[in-house]
Amino acid sequence: MDEITVGIAQDLDESLDPHHTVAAGTREVMFNVFEGLVKPTPDGDLIDAVASHHELSGGGTVYTFTLRDGVKFHNGEAVSVDDVVWSIERCAAADGEGTPLVEAFSNIQSVEAPDDKTVVITLKAPDNEFLASLTTAILPADYDGQDTAPVGTGPFRFVSRAAGDSVVLERFDEYWGEKPALRTVTFKIFESGDALVLALQSGAVDLCAHLTGTQAAQLGDSFQILNGTMNLVQALYLNNAEKPLDDVRVRQALCWAVDKHQVIELVSDGTGAALGSSMYPAFGKYFDDSLTDYYTQDLEKAKSLLTEAGYPDGFDLTITVPSNYQPHIDTAQVLVEQLKAVGVNAQIELVDWGTWVSRVYVDRNYQSTVVGVDASSMTARAMLERFTSTYGKNFVNYNSAEYDALFQQASAAEDDAQQTALYKQMERDLTENAANVYLQDLGDLVALRSDLTGYRFYPIYVMDLSGVQAG
């Protein structure tokens, strides 16, 4: 059998152009369609993709890439140096708000093609993490249909989309690398958890990631359950510009009021990894485990801080949650009960995914929310830059001059150890100032039809189907 159906919990972004993607769920699916000059591996390494090899010179400021022979776009056209230069320059351009589409590209001084096989990217200053940003998709320069009919170089090509229902990909037989065993993959959208479980039980869905323990327990012997982590930071994200959350004492009180380990037991059956800041364990050297239990539940300390802040009787709190993510709904329900103990009257507001993106993420019109935040590339910068005060995606409105200064120092650091230490200082800043109530890297339960093999977990939030096959 070379066709499978994959269940997913949300529709993809309205635009499928990878340079404009917002939702992690879109990147997760379209990982199969797009590639950059380099691409990640399940082990967390970066390997050459559209490029066959690269060299670093000029004191860490000059990246020279040699394009791989035989790489074609899904429309049959060969990838040229012009396509690469255009793709990089496009993502270095402002998005209308003065922010480059790929923030790391603001450090690019020039992109040149000295011949038809070579692209040279020169940086203004060395950047230890720059290579990871070159996982950015290489697209055909003369094609204007990326929004609705995307074209990349990956192992699968886009076939069709029915908004709110499904997305169909098929094997790209002219792919430069190892061809997938699967011929067709249909991603079927289920915004109801119950409907998803029924589809799995009936055999209508062959693979589904991000299940809860309760959902996985309802499946029979026809499925194997793989256990990984989602590689994201789940938290009660707080709008730092909204009263009373603009008071650090209130935010700290919420952190002291919550028992994250109980959340993990009740929501993830103990499979999640506890977090204390905006970094998860798969990031290795950047993860600071000393922050994990910086706040342990202390109701008296929480009440004292609330009283000091002028809320001795607590306050009302709205937690806006996307209705298609059962783990986030379950988490919010546990938090509602825990917060009652310190007088915080929390109410859950369920909204569809599109509303969450537009109202919470884009317009920042909310008080608090439970979601998971991931990294678009395998860099600490991707996790931490979003909380700088001027960053367009700082949806929690965190505003700290000290944090901004640390980020500038980290960005300019040429020494890897120094940069790592600065990133850890940024994490501590977020924790000490209770930017959010950090909870867990959710356990990722993947249901895979029992005769399927080859599913691999990555240290970032992607779903690679290129190795999946019937056993």
Disulfide bonds with the S-S distance in Angstrom:
none
